[in-house]
Amino acid sequence: MRITFVGGGNMASALIGGLLKQAFPATDIAVVEPVAESRERLTASFGIACIPAYDASILDSDVLVLSIKPQQMREALAPLAGKLKDQLIVSIAAGMRLADISRWLGGYAKLVRTMPNTPALIGAGITGLYADPSIDGKGRRQAERILGAVGKTLWIADESLMDAVTAVSASGPAYFFYFIEALRDAAQTLGFSEDQARLLAIETAVGSVTLAASSAEDVAVLRQHVTSKGGTTEAALKSLDADDFKAAILRAVKAADARGREMGIMLGKD
């Protein structure tokens, strides 16, 4: 499988690094990247071929990974319209709907839309994938191999749910960082130094998530294990419930989902 990345930013770098760690041949990876400094970085880091613009070799690729900003998508696809043979097109651009990508490619339909999240940068991501109905098992396996190089994958049956994937898992790291930030600040308020507060907050988060991931018990049960009747944890959770904490999270995720749909409409305009 020969792969060409259109765009060489952070997520493309993460995917390339993940593939190489899985013994994928560097000779089968190329990047189209107009910025000379970025090309030099990619070549030095990974030993892969980088070119400043499309050339005939791009049509020899089996998979094209669209790793560019959504605002650049239409312009970047224009030179490819009507020229693709049987390549699988994998988009990692947030909010871009397959119908719009297909239209800009002259009706080309061999497309997969994906939404990785930033923990992919350290190989701990989760990626939602949606495939056009025309994609066969081989195409799905190709897309899954690429995105699976940086973490776990989840296939979505309905493209409309990709905005929800964005709201939950792509935006999700910010929610966790926000909570860690608040816990750190609370620790400082109680008298800990900045470094002590940071250590307490981050290691508590890391340990809790690791326990949740490794346990067969539901997170609600794990929470109950920590919550003794009449104890400190119960007092804290009652305070969170009084502030409508769960409902606030639900409202936040729904707001992100709605904004994702709005962005998809705006980004897809001609």
C-alpha positions in Angstrom: 0.0 0.0 0.0 1.5 3.3 -1.1 0.3 6.3 0.8 0.5 10.0 0.0 -0.3 12.6 2.6 -1.6 15.9 1.3 -0.3 18.2 4.0 2.4 17.5 6.5 1.2 19.0 9.8 1.1 17.5 13.3 -1.5 14.8 12.7 0.1 13.7 9.4 3.4 13.5 11.3 1.8 11.4 14.0 0.3 9.0 11.5 3.5 8.7 9.6 5.4 8.0 12.8 2.9 5.5 13.9 3.0 3.6 10.6 6.8 3.5 10.7 6.8 2.1 14.2 4.6 -0.7 12.9 7.3 -1.5 10.3 5.5 0.2 7.4 8.1 0.9 4.7 9.2 4.6 4.5 9.7 4.1 0.8 5.9 3.7 0.5 5.0 7.0 2.1 5.2 10.4 0.5 4.0 13.9 1.5 2.8 16.8 -0.6 3.8 19.8 1.5 4.3 23.4 0.0 6.3 24.7 3.0 10.0 24.0 2.6 10.8 24.0 6.3 8.1 21.4 6.9 9.4 19.2 4.1 12.9 19.3 5.6 11.5 18.4 9.0 9.6 15.4 7.7 12.5 14.1 5.6 14.9 14.5 8.5 12.5 12.9 11.0 11.2 10.0 8.9 13.3 9.6 5.8 10.3 9.9 3.5 9.9 11.6 0.2 8.4 15.1 0.2 7.3 17.1 -2.8 6.2 20.8 -2.9 3.2 20.2 -5.2 1.3 17.5 -7.0 3.1 15.6 -9.7 2.4 12.5 -11.8 3.6 10.2 -8.9 0.6 11.1 -6.8 -1.6 9.0 -9.1 0.5 6.0 -8.4 -0.5 6.0 -4.7 -3.1 3.6 -3.4 -4.3 6.0 -0.7 -4.4 9.7 -0.4 -4.7 11.1 3.1 -6.2 14.6 3.2 -4.4 16.1 6.2 -4.9 19.8 5.5 -7.0 22.5 7.1 -10.7 22.3 6.1 -10.5 25.9 4.8 -7.9 24.8 2.3 -9.7 21.7 1.1 -11.5 22.9 -2.0 -8.5 24.6 -3.4 -6.3 21.6 -2.7 -8.7 19.2 -4.4 -9.2 21.2 -7.5 -6.1 19.8 -9.4 -7.2 16.2 -8.7 -10.8 16.5 -10.0 -11.4 14.1 -12.8 -7.8 12.6 -12.6 -8.1 10.0 -9.8 -8.0 6.4 -10.9 -9.0 4.0 -8.1 -7.3 5.6 -5.1 -8.8 5.5 -1.6 -9.3 9.1 -0.3 -9.1 9.4 3.5 -10.0 12.7 5.0 -8.9 13.7 8.5 -10.1 17.3 8.1 -12.5 18.2 10.9 -16.1 18.9 9.8 -15.6 18.1 6.1 -18.6 16.1 4.7 -18.0 13.4 2.1 -20.6 14.9 -0.2 -18.6 18.2 -0.4 -15.3 16.4 -0.9 -16.9 14.2 -3.6 -18.3 17.3 -5.4 -15.0 19.1 -5.4 -13.4 15.9 -6.8 -15.9 15.8 -9.7 -18.2 13.2 -8.2 -15.4 10.8 -7.0 -16.9 8.5 -4.3 -14.1 6.3 -3.0 -13.9 8.3 0.3 -13.5 7.7 4.0 -14.1 10.5 6.5 -12.2 10.2 9.8 -11.9 12.2 13.0 -8.8 11.5 15.2 -8.1 13.3 18.4 -5.0 15.0 19.7 -3.8 12.0 22.0 -3.0 10.4 18.6 0.1 12.6 18.8 1.4 10.2 21.4 -0.2 7.0 20.0 -3.1 7.1 22.4 -5.9 8.4 20.1 -9.4 7.3 19.3 -10.6 7.8 15.7 -14.1 7.7 14.4 -14.4 6.5 10.8 -17.2 6.7 8.2 -17.0 5.1 4.8 -18.9 5.9 1.7 -21.2 2.9 0.9 -19.1 2.1 -2.2 -16.0 1.3 0.0 -15.3 -2.4 0.1 -13.6 -4.4 2.9 -10.1 -3.7 1.5 -10.7 0.0 1.6 -11.9 -0.2 5.1 -8.9 -2.2 6.2 -6.6 0.3 4.5 -8.2 3.2 6.3 -8.2 1.4 9.6 -4.5 0.5 9.3 -3.5 4.1 8.8 -5.6 5.5 11.6 -5.0 2.5 13.8 -1.3 3.4 13.8 -2.1 6.1 16.4 -4.6 4.5 18.6 -8.0 2.8 18.6 -10.6 3.1 15.9 -14.4 3.1 15.8 -16.5 2.7 12.6 -19.6 4.8 12.4 -22.6 3.7 10.4 -24.2 7.1 9.9 -22.1 10.1 8.7 -24.3 12.5 10.7 -22.8 11.0 13.9 -19.3 12.2 12.9 -20.2 15.6 14.3 -21.0 13.8 17.6 -17.6 12.0 17.4 -16.0 15.4 17.1 -18.0 16.7 20.1 -17.2 13.7 22.3 -13.7 12.5 21.5 -12.1 15.2 19.3 -13.1 18.0 21.6 -13.1 15.7 24.6 -9.4 16.1 25.6 -10.1 19.8 26.2 -12.9 18.8 28.7 -10.4 16.7 30.6 -7.7 19.3 30.5 -10.3 21.8 31.8 -11.2 19.6 34.8 -7.5 18.9 35.5 -6.9 22.7 35.4 -9.8 23.2 37.9 -8.5 20.5 40.2 -5.0 21.9 40.1 -6.3 25.4 40.9 -8.4 24.0 43.8 -5.4 22.2 45.2 -3.4 25.5 45.2 -6.3 27.2 46.9 -6.0 24.6 49.7 -2.4 25.4 50.2 -0.3 23.4 47.8 2.4 24.9 45.7 1.9 25.1 41.9 4.2 22.1 41.2 2.6 20.1 44.0 -0.9 20.9 42.8 -0.1 20.0 39.2 1.4 16.7 40.2 -1.6 15.8 42.4 -4.1 16.7 39.7 -2.4 15.1 36.7 -1.4 11.9 38.4 -4.9 11.5 39.9 -6.3 11.9 36.4 -3.8 9.5 34.8 -4.3 6.9 37.5 -8.1 7.1 37.4 -8.3 6.8 33.6 -5.8 3.9 33.6 -8.0 2.1 36.2 -11.2 2.8 34.2 -9.5 1.5 31.0 -8.2 -1.7 32.7 -11.2 -2.6 34.8 -14.2 -4.7 33.7 -16.4 -2.7 36.0 -18.5 0.3 34.7 -17.1 3.7 35.6 -20.3 4.3 37.7 -19.4 1.3 39.8 -15.8 2.5 40.2 -17.1 5.8 41.3 -19.2 4.1 43.9 -16.2 2.2 45.2 -14.5 5.5 46.1 -17.6 7.0 47.6 -18.1 6.0 51.3 -21.4 7.0 52.8 -21.0 10.2 54.8 -17.4 10.6 53.7 -15.4 13.3 51.9 -16.0 12.0 48.4 -19.8 11.9 48.9 -19.6 15.5 50.1 -17.8 16.5 47.0 -20.1 14.7 44.6 -23.2 16.1 46.3 -21.7 19.5 45.7 -21.2 18.7 42.0 -24.8 17.3 41.7 -26.1 20.5 43.3 -24.3 22.5 40.6 -25.9 20.3 37.9 -22.5 18.9 36.8 -23.7 16.1 34.6 -26.3 18.2 32.8 -23.6 20.9 32.2 -21.4 18.3 30.5 -24.4 17.2 28.4 -25.1 20.8 27.4 -21.5 21.3 26.5 -21.3 18.2 24.3 -24.5 19.1 22.5 -23.2 22.6 21.9 -20.1 21.2 20.3 -22.2 18.8 18.2 -24.4 21.6 17.0 -21.4 23.8 16.1 -19.9 20.9 14.2 -23.0 20.6 12.0 -22.9 24.4 11.4 -19.2 24.3 10.5 -19.8 21.4 8.0 -22.4 23.5 6.2 -20.2 26.6 6.1 -17.0 24.6 5.0 -18.9 22.8 2.2 -20.1 26.0 0.5 -18.8 26.6 -3.1 
